[in-house]
Amino acid sequence: MANQKLSKEELGKIEEIQKRVQAVKVELGNVGLAEIDLKTRKANIEQYLTETQEQEATVVKELEEKYGKGSIDLQNGEFIPTEEVKEEEVVTEVK
């Protein structure tokens, strides 16, 4: 069978499909890069959270060593001690 020429319309349809396939490939590449970026951002924020929790634990320890157990009123800038129950005040029930 001899080679046959395609019409301009047929060639146009094939070229349009090739453009669409290329656009899909580019977009999939962009999505892949965005996923990598999101993973990096997530890892960074998880590290930031860990550092923040470590800072919080350090501050809590420092304040407990200085003031004892209690809570902080940030509006007034005051430490409110927790009432501790002394050992002799504890009543235990024996069965």
KOLMI-336412 format. One record per residue: residue in three letters; y, x, z negated of N, C-alpha, C, O in turn. Coordinates in steps of 0.1 Angstrom, whole numbers, padded with zeros to 4 digits, always signed. Atoms other than C-alpha are relative to their C-alpha. Last residue first. Layout:
<recs>
alaYXZYXZYXZYXZ;...
</recs>
This chain:
<recs>
lys+0010+0011+0000-0015-0103-1035-0012+0004-0007-0022-0004-0008;val+0014-0005+0001+0014-0080-1042-0009-0012-0001-0007-0021-0009;glu+0010+0010+0005+0049-0090-1031-0014+0006+0001-0018+0011+0011;thr+0012+0001-0008+0075-0063-1029-0010-0010-0006-0011-0011-0018;val+0010+0007+0007+0110-0066-1042-0012-0001+0009-0011-0006+0021;val+0010+0006-0008+0135-0041-1029-0012-0006-0008-0017+0001-0017;glu-0003+0013-0003+0164-0036-1052-0010-0007+0009-0011-0020+0010;glu+0003+0008+0011+0149-0005-1067+0004-0014+0002-0001-0023-0006;glu+0014+0002+0002+0148+0011-1033-0003-0009-0012-0012-0017-0011;lys+0005-0010+0008+0185+0005-1026-0015-0003-0003-0019-0014-0003;val+0007+0005+0011+0194-0018-0997-0006+0011-0008-0014+0019-0002;glu+0014-0004+0001+0219-0004-0974-0006-0005-0013+0001-0006-0023;glu+0004+0000+0014+0250-0023-0964-0014+0004-0001-0023-0002+0005;thr+0011+0010+0002+0259-0012-0929-0004+0001-0015-0005+0012-0021;pro+0013-0004+0005+0292+0006-0928-0009-0011-0002-0006-0023-0004;ile+0005+0010+0010+0320-0007-0906-0014+0004-0005-0023+0003+0003;phe+0015-0001+0002+0338+0021-0888-0003-0010-0011+0004-0010-0021;glu+0005-0002+0013+0373+0012-0876-0015+0001+0000-0022-0005+0009;gly+0003-0014+0002+0393+0017-0844-0006+0003-0014-0004+0013-0020;asn-0008-0005+0011+0408-0018-0847-0003+0015-0003+0004+0021-0011;gln-0013+0005+0000+0398-0030-0813+0009+0006-0011+0020+0009-0009;leu-0008-0007-0009+0368-0007-0811+0015-0005+0000+0024+0003+0002;asp-0009+0010-0005+0352-0021-0842+0010+0007+0009+0019+0014+0004;ile-0013-0003-0004+0323+0003-0847+0008-0012+0005+0003-0019+0013;ser-0004+0004-0014+0290-0003-0864+0015+0003+0001+0022+0007-0008;gly-0010+0010+0000+0271+0011-0894+0003-0004+0015-0004-0001+0024;lys+0003+0011-0010+0248+0038-0904+0010-0011-0001+0016-0013-0012;gly+0011+0008+0004+0264+0069-0920-0003-0011+0010+0002-0011+0021;tyr-0003+0012+0007+0299+0081-0914-0012-0008-0006-0010-0016-0015;lys-0013+0000+0006+0297+0117-0903+0002-0012-0009+0007-0010-0020;glu+0000-0012+0009+0260+0121-0895+0013+0000-0008+0013+0004-0020;glu+0009+0003+0011+0259+0086-0881+0000+0011-0010+0000+0009-0022;leu-0007+0010+0008+0290+0093-0859-0009-0003-0013-0003-0005-0024;glu-0011-0006+0006+0274+0125-0845+0007-0010-0010+0011-0006-0021;lys+0005-0010+0010+0241+0108-0839+0011+0006-0007+0011+0007-0019;val+0006+0007+0011+0258+0079-0821-0005+0009-0011-0002+0006-0023;val-0011+0005+0008+0279+0103-0801-0005-0009-0011+0001-0008-0022;thr-0006-0011+0007+0248+0122-0790+0012-0005-0008+0013-0001-0020;ala+0008-0004+0011+0229+0091-0781+0006+0011-0008+0005+0011-0021;glu-0001+0010+0010+0258+0078-0760-0009+0004-0013-0004+0002-0024;gln-0013-0001+0007+0261+0111-0742+0001-0011-0011+0006-0008-0022;glu+0001-0012+0008+0223+0110-0734+0013+0002-0008+0013+0005-0019;gln+0009+0003+0012+0226+0074-0722-0001+0012-0009-0001+0010-0021;thr-0007+0009+0008+0255+0084-0699-0007-0004-0013-0002-0004-0024;glu-0010-0009+0006+0236+0114-0685+0008-0009-0010+0012-0004-0021;thr+0007-0009+0010+0206+0091-0678+0010+0008-0007+0009+0010-0020;leu+0005+0009+0011+0229+0065-0661-0007+0008-0011-0004+0007-0023;tyr-0013+0004+0008+0246+0092-0640-0004-0008-0012+0002-0006-0023;gln-0003-0013+0007+0211+0105-0629+0012-0003-0009+0013+0002-0020;glu+0010-0001+0010+0202+0069-0619+0002+0012-0009+0001+0012-0021;ile-0004+0010+0011+0235+0066-0601-0011+0000-0011-0007-0002-0022;asn-0012-0005+0007+0227+0098-0581+0004-0009-0011+0008-0005-0022;ala+0004-0011+0008+0191+0087-0573+0012+0006-0008+0011+0009-0019;lys+0008+0005+0012+0204+0054-0561-0004+0011-0009-0003+0009-0021;arg-0010+0007+0009+0231+0070-0539-0008-0005-0012-0002-0004-0023;thr-0007-0011+0007+0204+0094-0524+0010-0006-0010+0012-0001-0021;lys+0009-0007+0009+0181+0065-0517+0007+0011-0008+0006+0012-0020;leu+0002+0008+0012+0209+0045-0502-0009+0006-0010-0006+0005-0022;asp-0013+0000+0008+0219+0074-0479-0002-0009-0013+0003-0005-0024;ile-0001-0014+0007+0183+0078-0468+0012+0000-0009+0012+0005-0020;glu+0010+0001+0011+0181+0040-0461+0000+0013-0008-0001+0013-0020;ala-0006+0008+0010+0214+0042-0441-0010+0000-0012-0006+0000-0024;leu-0010-0009+0007+0200+0071-0421+0006-0008-0011+0009-0002-0022;gly+0008-0011+0007+0169+0050-0412+0010+0009-0008+0007+0012-0019;val+0006+0006+0012+0191+0020-0404-0007+0010-0008-0006+0010-0020;asn-0011+0002+0009+0212+0042-0380-0005-0006-0013-0001-0003-0024;gly-0004-0013+0006+0180+0055-0364+0011-0002-0010+0011+0004-0020;leu+0010-0004+0010+0168+0019-0360+0003+0013-0006+0000+0015-0018;glu-0002+0008+0012+0202+0010-0344-0011+0003-0011-0008+0004-0022;val-0012-0005+0007+0199+0039-0319+0002-0007-0013+0005-0001-0024;lys+0004-0013+0006+0163+0029-0310+0012+0006-0008+0010+0011-0019;val+0010+0002+0011+0173-0007-0306-0003+0013-0006-0003+0014-0019;ala-0008+0005+0011+0203+0003-0284-0008-0003-0012-0004+0000-0024;gln-0008-0012+0005+0180+0024-0262+0008-0005-0012+0009+0002-0022;val+0010-0008+0007+0156-0006-0258+0007+0012-0006+0004+0015-0018;arg+0003+0007+0013+0186-0028-0249-0010+0008-0008-0009+0009-0020;lys-0012-0001+0008+0198-0003-0223-0003-0006-0014+0001-0001-0024;gln+0000-0014+0005+0163+0000-0208+0012+0002-0010+0011+0009-0020;ile+0011-0002+0010+0161-0038-0206+0000+0014-0006-0002+0016-0018;glu-0005+0007+0011+0195-0039-0188-0011+0001-0012-0007+0003-0023;glu-0010-0009+0006+0183-0012-0164+0005-0007-0013+0007+0000-0023;ile+0007-0012+0006+0152-0032-0156+0010+0009-0007+0007+0013-0019;lys+0008+0005+0012+0172-0064-0150-0007+0011-0007-0007+0011-0020;gly-0009+0003+0011+0197-0045-0128-0007-0005-0012-0003-0002-0024;leu-0004-0013+0006+0169-0030-0107+0010-0002-0012+0009+0004-0022;glu+0012-0005+0007+0155-0065-0101+0003+0013-0007+0000+0015-0019;glu+0001+0009+0011+0190-0078-0091-0012+0005-0009-0011+0005-0021;lys-0010-0004+0010+0196-0048-0069-0001-0008-0012+0001-0003-0024;ser-0013+0006-0003+0163-0056-0051+0010+0005-0011+0006+0010-0021;leu-0004+0011+0009+0134-0032-0054+0014-0005+0003+0022+0002+0008;lys-0013-0001+0007+0124-0012-0024+0002-0012-0009-0001-0023-0005;gln-0009+0010-0003+0087-0011-0015+0013+0001-0008+0012+0005-0020;asn-0011+0002+0010+0063+0018-0014+0010-0011+0005+0012-0012+0017;ala-0012-0008-0002+0034+0013+0010+0010-0003-0011+0010-0014-0017;met-0012+0009+0000+0000+0000+0000+0012+0009+0000+0013+0019-0007;
</recs>
